[in-house]
Amino acid sequence: MEAKDEKEISIFRNGRSRAVRIPAEYAVEGDSVMISQDEDGVIHMRPKQKKMSLIEVLDWLEEQEPLGEEFPGDPGDEGLLPADDVDL
């Protein structure tokens, strides 16, 4: 994918690492990013996706459409054998 707008920025030392400052117009949300490098040296950086909390997952699940199939063992499923008695 070709970059739409390229800028030249300086690389500097930060301890034993090399670092770059991200220009404000390229700002990303959050405190971390995922970075990778192709064999030809091209570096890719993308925002790290925030993990959903349990409440967010449950809210998301409520918004999803049903799968459209009955689960085995639903009431009214005549194909199941009766449960065996268990001595406790």
Secondary structure, 3 states (H helix, E strand, C coil): CCCCCCCCCCEEEECCEEEECCCHHHCCCCCCEEEEECCCCCEEEEECCCCCCHHHHHHHHHHCCCCCCCCCCCCCCCCCCCCCCCCC
